[in-house]
Amino acid sequence: MKFSIRDLLWLTVVVALALSWWIDRRNRPQELVDAIWWKTRTGALEEVLRDMDWDVRWEPESVRLSKGTATFVIDTTHFQPSAVKRAP
């Protein structure tokens, strides 16, 4: 059985796609854990603000905080979390 250069190139493409798919899927569980970790902390912060009578409204690219006549809009597209994730 003879293999041509074209057959070897197709094999390379298939192996590369399979390997990249496997690497992507392997990292997904940790990404989900990290997303849940940050979501619970964001929820806790929101609850504290609501307990202090702040109205919290989530918008696609910002958070709007209102209390009485004061309103703050925080652009969430430029901020990164400052806290280092630590195990409980």
Protein Blocks (a to p, Z undefined) as FASTA:
>chain_A
ZZdfklmmmmmmmmmmmmmmmmmmmmmmmmmmmmmmmmmmmmmmmmmmmmnopacdddfk
bccddehjbccdddfklbccfbdcddZZ
